[in-house]
């Protein structure tokens, strides 16, 4: 136990001394390995959330820990005032993984989204020729791109948005998956369409077949950037390196984060062509920690792991198993809908069987950790290294909670 304190005491201390911006489940994790976590009192829990996909490669992945340890002994930070010996390889290899040319590294996903917004606006003025101050970006209702002031300005979640105005102008919101609405919203002043290929926080919403190709066709036709926020959906989660690949789509800009740092350090990036990211000049954007040596060392190992294709295949194969079993649950009526791709699912619980929060708490009592969203939904996103046996066991606990 941590300094002899119980989980209850540690939770009480956290509640007393931290701002209440989260409502975590009442578990206090002390150690973790692979797909399992252990709390301060020695209880083990199967992690079916994976840090909202930041832990795609599992807790304590040996390759990532070794890469971090080796770099910790050498140099961890130079700032971008100087070059360091991991930066060039990181940018080159991430650009290659994405089929792009240039990388602009940041730290968190929200920073990367902010960077993408700035990139799109500058491209709009410098390349497309939109009159100064008139650039607009089309986004989707139900989106989750972060919690900065600008990002919540185009959120439709009042919990994330309320009391944080005045809001940043320049955004047009359309229904997710509605190509006709998108076509109507795009004007001569539109510089980008910013979308999640699968909306994670909204409940793992997969758009209708043909939607992403339609977005790609429309944006090309109207000389607008297609910016894909693959912070949660990318880097193996859906059974492909990027969720856009399921429909044969390549956007103009990838926004990456979470799994890029392997759950070890925060790493994010905007990746695009030289035409798009080439609009920046020194002093116009930056980050002291963005692209630091430690981040680059870990991310380089992540990229090497993804290049093997092993994790994408595993997510696809185990994802089929996951969705097959969840489909059987839907047939019972205990859940009203199941959505997702690969090792990622949103499960809507029938009201008579509890809220998403109540089901999450009952699963916790059985040694399984998931998290709720939007009242009735639980999200399932285990580390891609989870075994078939552990996945089956976790799903058996869900069946037990639902009385099956």
Secondary structure, 3 states (H helix, E strand, C coil): CHHHCCHHHHHHHHHHHCCCCCCCCCCCEEEEEECEEEECCCCEEEECCHHHHCCCCCECCHHHHHHHHHHHCCCCCCCCCCCCCCHHHHHHHHHHHHCCCEEEEECCHHHHHHHHHHHHHHHHHHHHCCCCCCCEEEEECCCCCCCCHHHHHCCCCHHHHCCCCCCCCCEEEECCCCHHHHHHHCCCCEEEEEECCEECCCCCEECCCCHHHHHHHHHHHCCCEEEEECCCCCCCCCCCCCHHHHHCCCCCEEEECHHHHCCCCCCEEEEECHHHHCCCCCCCCCCCCCCCHHHHHHHHHHHHHHHCCHHHHHHHHHHHHHHHHHHHHHHHCCEEEEEECCCCEEEEECHHHCCHHHHHHHHHHCCEECEEECCCEEEECCCCCCCHHHHHHHHHHHHHHCCC
